[in-house]
Amino acid sequence: MTRKRLGFFTRLLDDATPKERYRLATEQIQHAERHGFDSAWIAQHHFHEHEGGLPSPLLFLAHVAAHTRNIRLGTAIITLPMENPLRVAEDAAVLDLLANGRLEVGFGSGGTPTSFLPFGLTFEERSAVFAEHLHVIQSAWGGDSLTHPDNHLYPPSPQLNQRVWIATFSVEGAIRAAQAGHGLMLSRTQPRPADRLDLTLDEIQNPIIDAYLDALPAGVAPRILASRTAFVADSDDYALAVATPGLTKQAQQHRATGYQVTGDSVADYRRQFDAHIGAPETVLASLQADSVLARATDISFQVHSVEPSHPDTLRSIELIAAHIAPHIL
């Protein structure tokens, strides 16, 4: 069986200034590379510093590419409706050359609803615009002429069409991704139906994987990236102490926006937010109960929304590499 690829994921949310966030994230990716991680993934968020710290993922990855050698660099995701698709196609083509072919390109349609407004869009328009922009990008990378016979993307980058990943919460989105031969990106958590709050994350995501595999054209290898929150420390007590402030804040934010959160302890929040937290043996047992991971080709770990310090994040990377990865890849 092919070994799964191990990824590190960050939303660049360290408790620091923007410049410091970028420095710390770069160090964390370098640390992941030193400890054998195969890929690093970064998120894009506009305007809201507590949602994510980075509006320009391709620009940041160009910086990271210059400070790493082998680790693959991915966007998880670019919120495509808010972007000029030709600029994304061009910037990604340049970056892939600078990174010696290490770029993976994840796209999604979501984002904070109010973030769409300065881009001349409404949240309700996002799906249609996403499809239109994705078509433009794939056409450009495929070498098609661009509104005039003399216009073609330079530098040419047909290889990037084989490295597109689509993030989705739905069976319908998975089918569309599969039919186009794209990779499937699964979130670290996702909303439960109002009448089934007890569903586990793998109970929600396994049907999405089923639909993806059923719709994948013959001869196309599946690519399934499962992202998970995992914070690993040297003891359960320390891990839970570190995790309590971040998970408590997330619970408060969810309640403020109308979501139901039950209980008041970090143990309650850990289950509801699908966070794997503790010493290595605790986290490994928790991850081994997640049936999605056995079906994934790629697994990426992020510490958010635990919000540990930078040193604790680096230690978690080390413990995942030494004690978790050998048992789940």
Salt bridges, closest charged atoms under 4 A:
GLU20 OE2 - ARG23 NH2 2.56
GLU27 OE2 - ARG23 NH1 2.49
GLU27 OE1 - HIS310 NE2 2.91
ASP38 OD2 - ARG3 NH1 3.03
GLU83 OE2 - HIS46 NE2 3.64
GLU90 OE1 - ARG87 NH1 3.14
ASP91 OD1 - ARG87 NH2 2.69
ASP96 OD1 - ARG163 NH1 2.75
GLU104 OE2 - ARG72 NE 2.71
ASP150 OD2 - HIS148 ND1 3.76
ASP198 OD1 - ARG196 NE 3.21
ASP210 OD1 - ARG295 NH2 2.66
ASP234 OD1 - ARG315 NH2 2.67
ASP264 OD1 - ARG255 NH2 3.67
ASP274 OD1 - ARG192 NH2 2.85
ASP290 OD2 - ARG228 NE 2.58
ASP298 OD2 - ARG5 NE 2.67
GLU307 OE1 - LYS249 NZ 3.15
GLU318 OE2 - HIS31 NE2 2.89
GLU318 OE1 - ARG315 NH1 2.96
